[in-house]
Amino acid sequence: MSEKPDEKTSDTSASDETKRKFREALERKKQNAQNRPGGNLDGDSAIHGTHGAAGGKREFRRKSG
């Protein structure tokens, strides 16, 4: 019966440890993204006008032979 509280604290400490590791990894990722040259930080895409008119009226021709 004395092991139950220990297991509970070890679970929470393991959970806290995991959260701490993920927070540290996220901070490193954010710092790397800021230091990377040529990043698209302004939020504007490099691709403009991806969809447009493909051509004029379609022309169908019969197969000759």
C-alpha positions as CSV (number, residue, x, y, z in Angstrom):
1,M,0.0,0.0,0.0
2,S,2.9,2.4,0.6
3,E,4.0,2.0,-3.1
4,K,0.8,3.6,-4.4
5,P,1.7,7.2,-3.5
6,D,5.2,6.7,-4.8
7,E,3.9,5.5,-8.1
8,K,1.6,8.6,-8.3
9,T,4.5,11.0,-7.6
10,S,6.8,9.2,-10.1
11,D,4.1,9.4,-12.8
12,T,3.6,13.2,-12.2
13,S,7.4,13.7,-12.1
14,A,7.8,11.7,-15.3
15,S,5.0,13.8,-16.9
16,D,6.6,17.0,-15.7
17,E,10.0,15.9,-17.0
18,T,8.4,15.1,-20.4
19,K,6.7,18.4,-20.6
20,R,9.9,20.2,-19.7
21,K,11.8,18.4,-22.4
22,F,9.2,19.3,-25.0
23,R,9.2,22.9,-23.9
24,E,13.0,23.1,-24.3
25,A,12.8,21.4,-27.7
26,L,10.1,24.0,-28.8
27,E,12.3,26.9,-27.6
28,R,15.3,25.5,-29.6
29,K,13.1,25.1,-32.6
30,K,11.8,28.7,-32.4
31,Q,15.4,30.0,-32.0
32,N,16.5,28.0,-35.0
33,A,13.7,29.4,-37.1
34,Q,14.5,33.0,-36.2
35,N,18.2,32.5,-37.0
36,R,17.6,30.8,-40.4
37,P,18.4,33.2,-43.3
38,G,15.9,33.4,-46.1
39,G,13.0,32.4,-44.0
40,N,9.5,33.4,-44.9
41,L,8.8,35.4,-41.7
42,D,6.6,38.1,-43.2
43,G,3.8,35.6,-43.8
44,D,3.6,36.4,-47.5
45,S,3.8,33.4,-49.8
46,A,6.3,33.2,-52.7
47,I,3.6,31.8,-55.0
48,H,1.1,34.3,-56.3
49,G,-1.7,33.6,-58.7
50,T,-1.6,29.9,-58.9
51,H,-5.0,29.5,-60.6
52,G,-5.7,31.4,-63.7
53,A,-7.3,31.1,-67.1
54,A,-5.8,28.0,-68.8
55,G,-6.6,29.2,-72.3
56,G,-9.4,30.3,-74.6
57,K,-12.4,28.4,-75.9
58,R,-11.6,24.7,-76.3
59,E,-11.5,23.4,-79.9
60,F,-12.4,19.8,-80.8
61,R,-11.1,18.3,-84.1
62,R,-12.1,15.0,-85.7
63,K,-9.4,12.5,-86.1
64,S,-8.5,12.4,-89.8
65,G,-7.6,8.8,-90.6
